[in-house]
Amino acid sequence: MDEENTQKRLYKSLDSNGYKVSIISASHIPDLRKDIKKYREKKLIYAPLYEMYKAYFEFEPKAEFKNINSIIILAKPAPQFEVKLDWKGKQISLLVPPTYLFGREIMDNTKEFLEGLLSPEGYNVNYAIIPQKTLAVRSGLAKYGRNNITYVPGMGSFHRLMAFYSDFPAIEDNWFELEMMEMCKTCNACVNKCPTGAIPTDRFLLRVEKCLTYHNEQPNNIPFPDWIHISSHNCLVGCLYCQKVCPANKKVKDWIESGPMFNEEEVTLLLREKNLDNLPMELKEKLHIYDLAKYFEVFPRNLGVFLRE
């Protein structure tokens, strides 16, 4: 089997379909574990966040095939989505940042695409639950921004990362230092713009306990901390302040796709209803179509900060 030519065809096909890709040897799995362990021992990972994503941080390589020889890490461009709300005679527009919506669909399509390229050559792929940002930077696919978000050449931070285990061999040994983008060394745009002071200048790991994104992803029964001013909120879920002002996003920051529109009756239901299954079928279907059903629990609180009079 000509593995080098297979890899060239793989890279070419992925590139022509809008992907960026890097393949690393599975032998670096222990190194990735060491990175996460080091962060945790130095208390650089916020403990509640660690518990929330424990399956990723304490990953166990598993696959339906015998030998995991490599990890394929990919990036696919991802836009912002605009959600419109009719409320008391006004139309309110809220954004959802890249990476929030249609993730499962993108991953399933990517797996199917990879299988179409590798299966005829006798290779397999499986989803990898793994710390994707650290892996992306270690593999050379991306670099960190000062805001702890990964940036991919040509995509900025407007991308979705995906990782897959494979028995395809890693021909090149891609393993790099954890680095920030060069421009970050002389730029504090995101630091200055962050409304909650979550972006430090002495490390590339975010102070998650101060990050608006972390707080507005919590369930509705957990109130916002008093120190988060109402003016800080800027998205239906997540936050875009640091990404919008980043020079690396100059070419992509205005990429916005249309999301759903909710009339006043629907908005009222989203504010009051606690059970997704109790929503009218049409509204429930709209949430599923736009992949917003998974954020239903955060809607009442997050929408409330924008709909106050």
N, C-alpha and C positions, 0 to 999 in steps of 0.2 A: 504494500500500500504506500503510495507517495504522499506522506503526511504533510510535507512542505507545500506541495501544490494544492492539497486539500485546504490548508490554512489560507493560502493566497486567494483561492476561490471564495472561501468563507468571508474573509475580510472584504473582498471586492463586492460580493453580493450584499453584505450588511451595509457597506458604505453607500452603495447605489440606492438603498432603501432608507437612508437617513440615519443610520446608526453609527455610533462610534463604539469601538470594541477593544478590549485587551484580554489576553488569555494568560493566566498565571498558573504555575505548577501547584498542585495540591500539597506539595512539600512545604509550602509557605503557610499552611493552616496553623501550625504551632506559633509562627511569628505573629500572625494576626491575633491569636489568643493572647500573646504576650503584650501586644499594644493595648488591648482592652483591659487586661489585668493591671498594667502600669497606670492607666488612667484612673482606674478604680482605687488602687492603693494610694494614689496621690490625692484622692477625693476630688478629682476633676469632673467626674460624672455625678450629676445630681441624683441622690439615692432614689427618690420616687420615680425619676425617669428610668433609672436602671431597672427597677421592678416592673415598670410598664412595658419595657422592651427586653425583658430578661431572656426570652427565647432567642433573640438576635445576639445579645451580648454573650450568652453562654451556649452558643450554637454547637450542635452535634452533627457532623457531616453524615448525611444519610442519602442513599440513592437506591433505586430499584435494580441497578446493575452492579456487577461485582466490584470493579475497581474505579475509584474516583481518582483520575489522573490530573485533572485541571479544574479551574474555576473560570468560567467565561463571564466577564463583567461588561455590561453594555449600558450605553446612554441613548435615550430616544428623546428628541425635542418635545417639549410639553408647554402649552400656552397657559395663560390665565383664562378664567371663565367669568363672564359678567352675569350676575343674577339681578333681575329687576323686580321691584316690589311696588305695587300700588298701595298707598297708605294715606288716607285722609286728604285726598285731592292732590297728592304729590306722587311723583315716581322717584323711588330711591334706587340707586345703582350700587351694588356691592360686588367686590371681586373675590374670587377664590384663586389663591396662588397656584402656580404649577405644582405638580406632583400629588395634588389632593384627589383629583377625579380620574376615573376610568383606569385606575392602576391595574386592576385584575384583568381587564380586557386587553390592555397593552401587554401585560406579562404573558397571558395565554397566547396572544397572537405572535409574540416574539418566540415563545417556546415552539410553537407550531412551525414558524419560519426556520428556526435552528434545526429542528428535526428534519425538515425538508432538505436541508443542506448536508446534514451529517449522517442521517440514517442510511442513505444509499451507500455511504462509505463504511458502514458497519459500526457507527458510533452512536452513543446515547446521550441524552441530556435530562436533567431533573432540576426542579426549582431548588435554590439554595437560600435558606433562612440564615442570614449572615450579616455582619455590620457592613453595609454596602458603601457608606461614605469613606470609611477607613480603607476598605478594600480598593475603592476606585482611585484614591490618592496613591496608595501603595503600588498599584498596578501601572501608574502613569497615565491612566485614563483622564484623571481630573487633578485639580489642585484645590486646596482650601482657600476660601476667602477669609478675611478677618472675622466675618460673621459666622464662621464655622459651617457655611454652606459650601457644597462642592461646585466648582466651575469647570466646564468642559469647553475646550476650544471650539468656537463657532456656535455654541449653544448658550454660553454663559451659565447662569444657574437655572435656566428655563429648560429643564430636562428631567427625565425619570430614569433612575438607576435600576438595573435588574441584574441578578446574578444567578448562574446556573452551574451545577456540577456536571462534569462530563468525563467519559473515559477516553476522550480525545487527548492525546499527549500535548503538553505545553512545549513547543519547540524552542521558544525564547524564554529566558528567565527574567521576566519583568517584575522587578521588586525595587521600589524607590523609597527615599526618605519621605516622611510626612512633612510636606512643605505648603506654605501659603504662596499665592501668586506673587510675582515680583512686584507688581504695582501696589500691593497692599502695604509694602514696607514704607511707602511715602504717602499713603492715602488714609485718611480717617473719615471719609464721607459717611460710611455706615455707622461708625462710632458716634459721630455727631448727630446723626438723624434718628438713631434708636430712641424711642420715647421713654423707655424704661431703664436705660443704662445697662443693657444686658451684654453688650459687646466689649470685652476687655481689650487692652492694648498689649498685654503681657503674655498672651497665649492664644491659640486658635480654637480652643474649646469654649463654647458659649457659657455664660452664667445662666443656665436654664431656669433657675429659680426666679430670675428677673424677666424672663422672656415672655412677651405677650402671647406668642404662638402656643407655648406650653399651657398657659393659663386659659386660653379660650378653646382648648381641646378637651377640657375637663367636663365631666357630666354636669347637667343643669343644676343639680342639688349642691354643687360646690360654688359658692359665690366668688366673684372677682375680689382680689385683695383690695383693701381701701386705697392703697398707694397707687393703683393703676387709674390714672385720670381718664375720664370718659373720652377726651380728645385723642387718646392714644389709639383707640380702635379704628381700624381702617379696612377690614375685610370681614366677610361673613364667617370665615374661620381662617386661622393663620394670620400672617402679617406680611406686608410687602415693603415696608419702609426701607429696610437695608438693601433689598434687591433693586428697588426702583432707582436709588441714587448711585448704585455701583457702576463705575465706568466700564467694567467688563460686560455689563448688560445693556450698553448703549444701543445696540442693534436689535435687541429682542424685548426691551422693557415695555414696548407699546403693543406687543402681540397679545391680543385679547379675542377670544372666541365667544360667541353668543351662548349663554346658558338659558335657563327657564325664566319665565315671567310669572309672578304670582299675583293674583288679584287680591283685593282687600279681605274678602271672605277667607281665602286660602291663608293669607298672612295671619289672620286672627286665629285660625285653627293651628297653625305652626307655633304660635305663641302660647296657646292654652293646652293643646292636647299632649298627653304624656305617653300615649300608646300609639305607635305607628299603625297598628292594625285597625284602630278606630277611625282612621282618616277615610274620607270618601275615596272610592276606587280611583277616580280620575287624578286626584291629588297624589295619592300613593304611587300610582304609575308614573307620574311626572317626576317624583323624587327618585324612583328607580331608574328611569330612562337617563336622567342626568347624573346618576351615581351619587345623589345627595342623601339617600335614605340612611346611610351609615353615620351621617352627622345630625340626624334628627334629634338626638338627645341634647345637643348643644344649642339648637336653634332658639328656644325660648329666651335663654340668657343672652346669647350673642346678638340676636335680633333686637332684644329689648334696649340695648345701649344706643341703637340707631333710631329707634322709633319713639323715644321719649320726647315729650313736648317741652 
